Amino acid sequence: MAAWCPAESTKPVFVGIYGAVLGSFAVSALFFLFSSFSLSALPLPLPTAATTTTNLSAAPAQPETMYNRAIWKPPPRGARMPPPPAFRLSRDMVRARARDGVIVVTFGNHAFLDFILTWARRLTDLGVDNLLVGAMDTKLLRELYLRGVPAFDMGSRMATEDAGWGSPTFHKMGREKVLLINALLPFGYELLMCDTDMVWLKNPLPYLARYPDADLLTSSDQVIPTVTDDSLENWREVTGAFNIGIFHWRPTEPAKRLAQDWKDLVLSDDKLWDQNAFNDLAHRVFGQSVEGEDDLVYSYDGKLKLGVLPASIFCNGHTYFVQGMHQQLHLKPYAVHTTFQYAGTEGKRHRLREAMLFVDQLSYYDSPGGFLSFKPNIPKSLLLDGAHTVESHFALVNYQVMPPLWCRLDRMWFGHPGVMEGTMTRQPFLCPMDHVFEVQVMLKDLPKEEFGPYIDFREYSFFENPSFPKQAKESLLEVQLCDDHSSRCSAANGTNKHRPLLLPRNSTEQKLLNVFSSYKNVKIIQFSSMVDVFRGFADAATQTKFRNRLKRYVGLWCCVQFREIGHIYYDMYWDEKPGWKPQPPETREDDHPPLS
């Protein structure tokens, strides 16, 4: 399946493209020619009654409240939103939602509404409805209440915008998590605390119940497998940091003391990263196996029994999206956390979309216009021949334009030998789009006077998603390229919808517009190839703007070992530069993207 692009009105837009860089200018040009403005984001629709789950624990005689009500059941039409005190976190609230003594919690602000709804939807689809969402702003609280998602007010008065990693707001959100854990543990319930940028794939509660003696079970940034089955990681071999995006607390005294010390530590320094603080505490007097429970280790001054969830099935962003560790070990994963990625929140969303795990509104799959796609054809030699080196990696990536994207080398924040030793990363492998492309830049509203119109796009798995409408998939026009002077190409295209449209190579802008204006009702235009499709823009200013935009779409590969500056920038127009080679910048002054 190729990649695509949505369009509006009568013009198809890009959705995802890959192919030869020899044809990159053609791809780029069509990107621009057929593009118009991106679709405006609409609120996710309220679930229908058919998608609601059963009431979880309220006795039949008890009156229905917003906390014992079936999840996804919205409030009665016309009902007023309860006053603020009704949304304060309380023991009664948790009791109404908990099941078998367990409550599952996430939290966030309005910028993560779609992540939170995806998180909740995936859990309830698995039959897990003993959940609560902490709202850090009143806008999110109202949205969740109206959709029937049980939520409480964290009293954070957080801004509704996205908090970038490492920003003051990011650190504030981390401290709020620590405060929330301290507020919940005294209620006496087991707590499965989750970040919003993770998705559940399998009901985790039976797995967690296998380790009743553990005070705390935590996920990790481990990328090297220490076990090959579904048991806990061998804690003696874990080298990755404990990751607090997924962890399970039991309301034991050691756990409560750890939570209190963690709270005191992060409140003492507003620049301290909550995860680092947790790791420092957990590793104090660490290393004695729990008697009779060899999978558990005494930690936190030897007082707390801790287990490390296996990264093969409680996956981080590397073990799931890069290694596919669960597939290689023939295991079914419980969760994936979108760590180890390079494009911020937009990159996380796009990764989940590539994996068909994100819950989008239906309009995302059926734009008013249509989609441009084509089939890739990568030479075997670029994929498989020769050693896996920086040179062979760039030769492969430079041949392609957009995902599904094959890479020979992994990307990290530091120097490495191509793939990290001990991992299960295969070469070559399908790498996430953010390994090469600046997804967050592609989604920015760049000034049109300098960069031309916005170009919309979709993930490479878009057509394969069950949410893509069947009728749209059947509205397909195949396009085959031909030589302008050949008898085959000069033959008039018939009206037989089962035969592909023949298009001369190196067509002009006007030719393309004339040809495809007759197919404005077609949903998918699929090219057999994009090499030499387009001759170029007639207007020099239009071409300059488009090139300005594309130059900012690609990122860098990192990193060559043992170099002060080891990263190498991708260049969309590398083939126009005689003698171009994939080499790191020589000096700090040269360390910038190739925008000229």
C-alpha positions as CSV (number, residue, x, y, z in Angstrom):
1,M,0.0,0.0,0.0
2,A,1.3,3.4,-0.9
3,A,1.2,6.6,1.1
4,W,-1.3,9.4,0.6
5,C,-2.5,12.9,1.1
6,P,-5.9,14.5,1.8
7,A,-7.3,17.3,-0.2
8,E,-10.3,19.4,-0.1
9,S,-12.8,20.5,-2.7
10,T,-11.6,19.3,-6.1
11,K,-7.9,18.9,-5.4
12,P,-6.3,15.8,-3.8
13,V,-3.5,16.5,-1.2
14,F,-0.6,14.4,0.1
15,V,-1.1,11.7,2.7
16,G,2.1,9.9,2.8
17,I,4.6,9.3,0.1
18,Y,7.8,7.4,-0.4
19,G,9.8,6.6,-3.5
20,A,12.9,7.6,-5.3
21,V,14.6,10.8,-4.6
22,L,15.1,10.9,-8.3
23,G,11.4,11.6,-8.3
24,S,11.3,13.7,-5.2
25,F,10.9,16.9,-7.1
26,A,8.0,15.4,-8.9
27,V,6.5,14.2,-5.7
28,S,7.1,17.6,-4.1
29,A,5.5,19.4,-7.0
30,L,2.4,17.3,-7.0
31,F,2.3,17.7,-3.2
32,F,2.0,21.4,-3.9
33,L,-0.1,21.3,-7.1
34,F,-2.8,19.2,-5.6
35,S,-2.7,20.7,-2.1
36,S,-5.0,23.1,-0.3
37,F,-5.6,24.0,3.3
38,S,-5.7,21.4,6.0
39,L,-8.9,20.2,7.4
40,S,-9.9,22.0,10.6
41,A,-9.8,19.8,13.7
42,L,-13.3,19.0,15.0
43,P,-14.1,17.6,18.5
44,L,-14.2,13.9,18.6
45,P,-17.8,12.7,18.5
46,L,-19.6,11.5,21.5
47,P,-19.8,7.7,21.6
48,T,-23.2,6.2,20.7
49,A,-25.2,4.1,23.1
50,A,-24.0,1.0,21.3
51,T,-20.5,1.7,22.5
52,T,-21.2,2.2,26.2
53,T,-20.0,-0.4,28.6
54,T,-21.9,-1.9,31.5
55,N,-22.1,-0.2,34.9
56,L,-19.1,-1.4,37.0
57,S,-20.0,-1.7,40.6
58,A,-23.0,0.3,41.8
59,A,-25.6,-1.7,43.6
60,P,-29.0,-1.7,41.9
61,A,-30.7,0.2,44.7
62,Q,-28.2,3.1,44.6
63,P,-29.1,6.2,42.6
64,E,-27.1,6.8,39.5
65,T,-24.3,9.4,39.8
66,M,-21.7,10.7,37.4
67,Y,-19.2,8.3,39.0
68,N,-21.2,5.0,39.1
69,R,-22.8,5.7,35.7
70,A,-21.7,3.5,32.8
71,I,-18.7,5.0,31.1
72,W,-19.3,6.8,27.8
73,K,-22.8,7.5,28.9
74,P,-23.2,11.3,28.7
75,P,-25.3,13.3,31.2
76,P,-29.0,13.8,30.4
77,R,-29.6,16.3,27.6
78,G,-30.1,19.8,29.1
79,A,-28.7,18.8,32.5
80,R,-26.5,21.4,34.2
81,M,-22.9,20.6,34.9
82,P,-22.5,19.9,38.6
83,P,-20.8,22.5,40.7
84,P,-17.0,22.4,41.2
85,P,-17.1,20.7,44.6
86,A,-18.6,17.6,43.0
87,F,-15.4,17.1,41.0
88,R,-13.0,17.1,43.9
89,L,-11.1,13.9,44.3
90,S,-12.5,11.9,47.2
91,R,-12.5,8.4,48.7
92,D,-16.1,8.0,47.7
93,M,-15.4,8.9,44.1
94,V,-12.6,6.3,43.9
95,R,-14.8,3.7,45.6
96,A,-17.5,4.2,43.0
97,R,-15.1,3.6,40.1
98,A,-12.7,0.9,41.6
99,R,-13.1,-2.8,40.9
100,D,-11.5,-5.5,42.9
101,G,-9.7,-2.9,44.9
102,V,-7.9,-1.4,41.8
103,I,-8.3,2.0,40.2
104,V,-6.6,3.0,36.9
105,V,-5.7,6.7,36.5
106,T,-4.3,9.1,34.0
107,F,-4.3,12.9,34.0
108,G,-3.6,15.8,31.6
109,N,-4.7,19.1,30.2
110,H,-6.9,19.9,27.3
111,A,-4.0,19.8,24.8
112,F,-4.1,16.0,25.3
113,L,-7.8,15.5,25.0
114,D,-7.5,13.2,22.0
115,F,-4.8,11.1,23.8
116,I,-7.0,10.8,26.9
117,L,-10.0,9.7,24.9
118,T,-7.8,7.2,23.0
119,W,-6.5,5.9,26.4
120,A,-10.0,5.5,27.8
121,R,-11.5,4.0,24.7
122,R,-8.7,1.4,24.4
123,L,-9.2,0.4,28.1
124,T,-13.0,0.2,27.9
125,D,-12.7,-1.9,24.7
126,L,-10.7,-4.3,26.8
127,G,-13.4,-4.4,29.4
128,V,-11.5,-2.2,31.9
129,D,-13.8,0.6,33.1
130,N,-12.5,1.1,36.6
131,L,-10.8,4.3,35.5
132,L,-10.6,8.0,36.4
133,V,-9.0,10.9,34.6
134,G,-7.5,13.9,36.4
135,A,-8.3,17.2,34.6
136,M,-5.7,19.9,35.0
137,D,-7.9,22.6,33.5
138,T,-11.6,23.3,33.5
139,K,-11.9,23.0,29.7
140,L,-10.8,19.4,29.8
141,L,-13.0,18.6,32.8
142,R,-16.1,19.9,30.9
143,E,-15.2,17.9,27.8
144,L,-14.8,14.7,29.7
145,Y,-17.9,15.2,31.7
146,L,-20.0,15.8,28.5
147,R,-18.6,12.6,27.0
148,G,-19.3,10.4,30.0
149,V,-15.7,9.9,31.0
150,P,-15.3,9.9,34.8
151,A,-13.0,12.8,35.7
152,F,-12.0,14.9,38.7
153,D,-10.6,18.3,39.1
154,M,-6.9,18.3,40.1
155,G,-7.1,22.0,41.0
156,S,-4.0,22.6,38.9
157,R,-5.3,25.5,36.9
158,M,-2.9,24.4,34.1
159,A,-2.8,26.2,30.8
160,T,-4.7,24.3,28.0
161,E,-1.7,24.2,25.6
162,D,0.8,21.5,25.1
163,A,3.8,21.3,27.5
164,G,7.0,20.6,25.7
165,W,9.5,18.2,27.2
166,G,11.8,19.9,29.7
167,S,9.7,23.1,29.9
168,P,8.6,24.6,33.2
169,T,5.1,23.4,32.4
170,F,6.4,19.9,31.8
171,H,8.1,19.8,35.2
172,K,4.9,21.2,36.8
173,M,2.9,18.3,35.3
174,G,5.5,15.9,36.7
175,R,5.1,17.3,40.2
176,E,1.3,17.1,39.8
177,K,1.6,13.4,39.2
178,V,3.6,12.9,42.4
179,L,1.0,14.9,44.4
180,L,-1.8,12.9,42.8
181,I,-0.2,9.6,43.8
182,N,0.2,10.8,47.4
183,A,-3.5,11.9,47.4
184,L,-4.7,8.5,46.1
185,L,-2.7,6.0,48.1
186,P,-4.3,6.8,51.5
187,F,-7.7,5.8,50.1
188,G,-6.5,2.2,50.3
189,Y,-6.8,1.1,46.6
190,E,-4.2,-0.3,44.3
191,L,-3.2,2.4,41.8
192,L,-2.3,1.8,38.2
193,M,-0.9,5.2,37.2
194,C,-0.5,6.0,33.5
195,D,0.8,8.8,31.3
196,T,-1.7,9.9,28.6
197,D,0.8,9.2,25.7
198,M,0.5,5.4,26.2
199,V,-2.1,3.0,24.9
200,W,-3.4,-0.3,26.4
201,L,-3.5,-3.3,24.1
202,K,-4.4,-6.0,26.6
203,N,-6.1,-6.0,30.0
204,P,-3.1,-5.5,32.4
205,L,-4.9,-6.2,35.6
206,P,-4.6,-10.0,35.6
207,Y,-0.8,-9.7,34.9
208,L,-0.3,-7.3,37.8
209,A,-2.3,-9.6,40.1
210,R,0.4,-12.3,39.5
211,Y,2.7,-10.4,41.8
212,P,0.7,-9.7,44.9
213,D,3.8,-9.3,47.1
214,A,5.1,-6.4,45.0
215,D,4.7,-2.9,46.6
216,L,5.4,-1.4,43.2
217,L,5.7,-2.6,39.6
218,T,7.3,-0.1,37.2
219,S,7.9,0.1,33.4
220,S,11.4,1.0,32.2
221,D,13.5,2.4,29.3
222,Q,15.1,-1.0,29.0
223,V,15.9,-1.7,25.3
224,I,17.9,-5.0,25.7
225,P,15.7,-8.0,26.7
226,T,16.6,-9.7,30.0
227,V,13.9,-12.3,29.6
228,T,12.3,-14.0,26.6
229,D,8.9,-14.9,28.1
230,D,6.3,-12.8,29.8
231,S,7.9,-12.8,33.3
232,L,9.2,-9.6,35.0
233,E,12.6,-8.3,33.8
234,N,15.6,-9.8,35.4
235,W,16.3,-6.8,37.6
236,R,20.0,-7.7,37.9
237,E,20.4,-7.0,34.2
238,V,18.2,-3.9,33.8
239,T,20.3,-0.9,32.7
240,G,17.5,1.4,31.5
241,A,15.9,3.9,33.8
242,F,12.7,3.1,35.6
243,N,10.0,4.9,33.5
244,I,7.1,6.4,35.5
245,G,4.8,6.5,32.5
246,I,3.3,3.1,33.6
247,F,3.5,1.9,37.1
248,H,1.4,0.1,39.7
249,W,1.3,1.0,43.3
250,R,-0.1,-1.0,46.2
251,P,-1.2,1.0,49.2
252,T,1.5,-0.5,51.5
253,E,3.4,1.5,54.1
254,P,6.7,1.2,52.1
255,A,5.0,2.5,49.0
256,K,3.4,5.4,50.9
257,R,6.7,6.4,52.4
258,L,8.4,6.3,49.0
259,A,5.6,8.5,47.6
260,Q,6.0,11.0,50.5
261,D,9.7,11.2,50.1
262,W,9.3,11.6,46.3
263,K,6.9,14.4,46.9
264,D,9.2,16.2,49.3
265,L,12.1,15.8,46.9
266,V,10.4,17.3,43.8
267,L,8.8,20.1,45.8
268,S,12.2,21.1,47.0
269,D,13.5,21.8,43.5
270,D,11.2,23.0,40.7
271,K,13.8,22.1,38.1
272,L,14.1,18.5,39.2
273,W,12.7,15.9,36.8
274,D,10.3,13.7,38.6
275,Q,11.5,10.6,36.9
276,N,15.1,11.2,37.9
277,A,14.0,11.8,41.5
278,F,12.0,8.6,41.5
279,N,15.0,6.6,40.2
280,D,17.3,8.1,42.8
281,L,15.0,7.1,45.6
282,A,14.2,3.6,44.2
283,H,17.9,2.7,43.8
284,R,18.9,3.5,47.3
285,V,20.1,0.3,49.0
286,F,19.1,-1.6,45.9
287,G,20.0,-5.2,45.0
288,Q,18.8,-7.8,47.4
289,S,16.4,-10.4,46.0
290,V,13.1,-10.8,47.8
291,E,13.0,-14.3,49.4
292,G,10.7,-16.6,47.6
293,E,10.1,-13.9,44.9
294,D,13.2,-13.9,42.9
295,D,11.6,-11.5,40.3
296,L,11.3,-8.9,43.0
297,V,14.1,-6.8,44.5
298,Y,14.3,-4.8,47.7
299,S,14.8,-1.2,46.9
300,Y,14.3,2.3,48.5
301,D,16.6,1.7,51.5
302,G,15.8,-2.0,51.3
303,K,12.2,-1.4,52.5
304,L,10.2,-1.7,49.3
305,K,9.6,-4.8,47.1
306,L,9.9,-3.7,43.5
307,G,9.5,-5.5,40.1
308,V,10.3,-4.2,36.6
309,L,7.6,-4.8,34.0
310,P,9.1,-6.5,30.9
311,A,9.7,-4.0,28.1
312,S,8.9,-6.6,25.5
313,I,5.2,-6.5,26.4
314,F,4.9,-3.3,28.5
315,C,6.6,-1.6,25.6
316,N,8.5,1.6,25.4
317,G,8.8,3.5,22.1
318,H,11.9,1.6,21.1
319,T,11.0,-2.0,21.9
320,Y,7.6,-1.6,20.1
321,F,8.1,0.8,17.1
322,V,11.7,0.0,16.2
323,Q,12.6,-3.5,17.5
324,G,9.2,-5.1,17.3
325,M,10.5,-7.1,20.3
326,H,7.1,-8.6,21.1
327,Q,6.8,-10.0,17.5
328,Q,10.2,-11.5,17.5
329,L,9.5,-13.2,20.9
330,H,6.0,-14.2,19.9
331,L,4.4,-12.3,22.8
332,K,1.2,-10.2,22.9
333,P,2.0,-6.8,24.3
334,Y,-0.1,-5.2,27.0
335,A,0.8,-1.6,26.4
336,V,3.0,0.8,24.3
337,H,4.4,4.1,25.6
338,T,5.4,6.6,23.0
339,T,8.9,7.2,24.4
340,F,12.2,7.2,22.3
341,Q,10.8,9.5,19.6
342,Y,11.9,12.8,18.1
343,A,8.9,15.0,17.2
344,G,7.2,16.0,20.4
345,T,3.5,15.4,20.9
346,E,2.8,15.4,17.2
347,G,5.4,12.6,16.7
348,K,3.7,10.5,19.4
349,R,0.3,10.9,17.8
350,H,1.7,10.0,14.4
351,R,3.4,6.9,15.7
352,L,0.2,5.7,17.2
353,R,-1.6,6.4,14.0
354,E,1.0,4.5,12.0
355,A,0.3,1.5,14.3
356,M,-3.5,2.1,13.9
357,L,-3.8,2.5,17.7
358,F,-5.0,6.1,17.8
359,V,-8.8,6.9,18.0
360,D,-9.5,9.6,15.5
361,Q,-12.8,11.3,14.5
362,L,-14.4,9.8,11.4
363,S,-13.8,13.0,9.4
364,Y,-10.1,12.3,9.6
365,Y,-10.6,9.3,7.3
366,D,-13.0,10.8,4.8
367,S,-12.0,14.3,3.8
368,P,-14.2,16.4,1.5
369,G,-11.6,16.0,-1.3
370,G,-9.4,13.0,-1.9
371,F,-6.0,11.4,-1.5
372,L,-2.9,11.1,-3.6
373,S,-0.9,7.9,-3.2
374,F,1.6,5.8,-5.1
375,K,3.3,2.4,-4.8
376,P,7.0,2.3,-3.8
377,N,9.6,0.2,-5.5
378,I,12.9,0.2,-3.7
379,P,15.8,-1.7,-5.4
380,K,16.9,-4.8,-3.5
381,S,20.5,-3.6,-3.5
382,L,19.6,-0.5,-1.4
383,L,17.8,-2.6,1.1
384,L,20.0,-5.7,1.5
385,D,23.3,-5.5,-0.2
386,G,26.6,-4.5,1.4
387,A,27.4,-3.5,5.0
388,H,25.1,-1.4,7.1
389,T,27.0,1.8,7.2
390,V,26.2,5.5,7.3
391,E,26.7,5.7,3.6
392,S,24.4,2.7,2.8
393,H,21.8,4.0,5.3
394,F,21.7,7.5,3.6
395,A,21.6,5.9,0.1
396,L,18.5,3.9,1.2
397,V,16.7,6.8,2.9
398,N,17.6,9.3,0.2
399,Y,15.9,7.0,-2.4
400,Q,12.6,7.3,-0.5
401,V,10.4,10.3,0.2
402,M,7.9,9.4,2.8
403,P,6.8,6.3,4.9
404,P,6.6,3.4,5.1
405,L,10.3,4.3,5.5
406,W,13.1,1.7,5.5
407,C,16.2,2.4,7.5
408,R,19.5,0.6,7.9
409,L,20.6,2.5,11.1
410,D,18.7,3.3,14.2
411,R,18.5,6.9,15.6
412,M,19.5,7.8,19.1
413,W,20.5,11.0,21.0
414,F,24.1,9.8,21.2
415,G,26.8,8.1,19.2
416,H,26.2,4.4,18.5
417,P,27.4,1.7,16.1
418,G,24.3,1.7,13.9
419,V,22.0,-0.2,16.2
420,M,22.5,-0.5,20.0
421,E,24.3,-3.7,20.9
422,G,22.2,-6.3,22.6
423,T,18.9,-5.1,21.1
424,M,16.8,-7.1,18.8
425,T,16.7,-4.4,16.1
426,R,16.9,-5.9,12.6
427,Q,18.6,-4.3,9.7
428,P,17.0,-3.0,7.6
429,F,13.8,-2.1,9.5
430,L,10.7,-0.1,9.1
431,C,11.5,3.1,11.0
432,P,9.0,5.6,12.4
433,M,8.5,8.7,10.4
434,D,10.1,10.9,13.1
435,H,13.4,9.1,12.6
436,V,13.8,11.1,9.4
437,F,11.1,13.7,9.1
438,E,10.3,16.7,11.3
439,V,6.7,15.7,11.9
440,Q,6.0,18.6,14.2
441,V,7.3,21.1,11.5
442,M,5.2,19.5,8.8
443,L,2.1,20.1,11.0
444,K,2.9,23.8,11.7
445,D,1.0,26.6,10.1
446,L,4.0,28.1,8.3
447,P,3.5,31.6,6.8
448,K,2.0,31.1,3.3
449,E,3.8,34.1,1.9
450,E,7.2,32.4,2.5
451,F,6.3,28.7,2.3
452,G,3.2,28.4,0.2
453,P,0.0,26.6,1.2
454,Y,-0.1,24.0,4.0
455,I,0.3,20.4,2.8
456,D,-1.8,17.9,4.6
457,F,-0.7,14.3,4.9
458,R,-1.6,10.9,6.5
459,E,0.2,8.0,8.0
460,Y,1.4,5.1,5.7
461,S,-1.2,2.7,7.2
462,F,-4.1,5.0,6.5
463,F,-5.9,3.0,3.9
464,E,-5.5,-0.2,5.9
465,N,-7.2,1.3,9.0
466,P,-10.6,-0.3,9.6
467,S,-12.0,3.2,10.1
468,F,-11.2,4.2,6.5
469,P,-14.6,4.0,4.6
470,K,-15.1,1.1,2.3
471,Q,-16.8,3.3,-0.3
472,A,-13.9,5.7,-0.3
473,K,-11.4,2.8,-0.8
474,E,-13.4,1.7,-3.8
475,S,-13.3,5.1,-5.4
476,L,-9.9,4.6,-6.9
477,L,-8.1,5.9,-10.1
478,E,-4.9,4.1,-11.0
479,V,-2.4,6.2,-13.0
480,Q,0.5,4.7,-15.0
481,L,3.3,6.7,-16.5
482,C,4.3,6.4,-20.1
483,D,6.6,8.0,-22.6
484,D,5.0,11.0,-24.3
485,H,6.0,9.9,-27.8
486,S,5.1,6.2,-27.5
487,S,2.1,4.9,-29.3
488,R,0.7,3.5,-26.0
489,C,0.9,6.9,-24.4
490,S,-0.6,8.8,-27.3
491,A,-3.6,6.5,-27.4
492,A,-6.6,8.3,-26.0
493,N,-7.7,7.2,-22.5
494,G,-11.0,5.5,-22.6
495,T,-13.8,5.8,-20.1
496,N,-13.4,2.3,-18.8
497,K,-13.0,2.8,-15.1
498,H,-11.2,-0.6,-14.7
499,R,-8.3,0.5,-16.9
500,P,-5.6,2.8,-15.5
501,L,-5.2,6.3,-16.7
502,L,-2.0,6.8,-18.9
503,L,-0.1,10.0,-18.1
504,P,3.0,11.2,-19.9
505,R,6.2,11.5,-17.9
506,N,7.5,15.1,-17.2
507,S,4.0,16.6,-17.5
508,T,3.6,20.3,-17.2
509,E,1.7,22.0,-14.4
510,Q,-1.1,22.8,-16.8
511,K,-1.2,19.3,-18.2
512,L,-1.7,17.8,-14.7
513,L,-4.4,20.3,-13.9
514,N,-6.3,19.6,-17.1
515,V,-6.1,15.8,-16.8
516,F,-7.1,15.5,-13.1
517,S,-9.9,18.1,-13.3
518,S,-12.0,15.4,-14.8
519,Y,-11.6,13.2,-11.7
520,K,-12.6,15.6,-9.0
521,N,-15.1,13.1,-7.5
522,V,-12.5,10.3,-7.2
523,K,-11.3,9.7,-3.6
524,I,-8.0,8.0,-4.3
525,I,-5.5,8.8,-7.1
526,Q,-2.8,6.1,-7.0
527,F,0.3,6.4,-9.2
528,S,2.4,3.5,-10.2
529,S,5.5,5.7,-9.7
530,M,6.3,9.3,-9.0
531,V,9.6,9.3,-10.8
532,D,9.6,12.0,-13.5
533,V,6.0,12.8,-13.1
534,F,6.2,16.5,-13.0
535,R,8.4,18.9,-15.0
536,G,8.1,21.8,-12.5
537,F,6.1,24.9,-11.6
538,A,5.5,27.5,-14.2
539,D,5.8,30.3,-11.6
540,A,9.2,30.7,-10.1
541,A,7.9,32.3,-6.9
542,T,5.6,29.3,-6.3
543,Q,8.5,26.9,-6.8
544,T,10.7,28.9,-4.4
545,K,8.1,28.8,-1.7
546,F,7.5,25.1,-2.1
547,R,11.2,24.3,-1.9
548,N,11.5,26.5,1.3
549,R,8.8,24.3,2.9
550,L,10.3,21.0,1.9
551,K,13.7,21.9,3.1
552,R,12.3,22.1,6.7
553,Y,10.6,18.8,6.5
554,V,13.6,16.5,7.1
555,G,15.6,16.2,10.3
556,L,18.9,14.5,11.1
557,W,20.4,11.1,11.9
558,C,22.2,10.7,15.1
559,C,25.0,9.9,15.7
560,V,28.5,8.9,14.5
561,Q,30.5,7.5,17.4
562,F,33.4,9.3,19.0
563,R,32.7,12.7,17.4
564,E,32.0,15.9,19.2
565,I,29.4,16.7,16.5
566,G,28.2,13.3,15.3
567,H,24.8,14.0,13.8
568,I,24.2,14.3,10.0
569,Y,21.5,16.3,8.5
570,Y,19.2,14.9,5.8
571,D,18.8,17.1,2.7
572,M,15.7,16.9,0.6
573,Y,17.7,18.3,-2.4
574,W,21.0,16.4,-1.8
575,D,21.0,15.2,-5.5
576,E,21.3,18.8,-6.7
577,K,24.7,19.2,-4.9
578,P,27.6,17.6,-6.7
579,G,29.8,15.6,-4.3
580,W,27.3,15.5,-1.5
581,K,28.2,13.0,1.2
582,P,26.6,12.1,4.5
583,Q,29.1,13.7,6.9
584,P,28.7,15.4,10.3
585,P,29.3,19.2,10.4
586,E,33.0,20.0,10.7
587,T,32.5,23.1,13.0
588,R,29.8,24.6,15.2
589,E,29.2,27.2,12.6
590,D,28.4,24.5,10.1
591,D,26.0,22.8,12.5
592,H,22.6,23.8,11.0
593,P,20.0,22.3,8.6
594,P,20.7,22.7,4.9
595,L,18.2,25.4,4.2
596,S,20.1,27.1,1.4
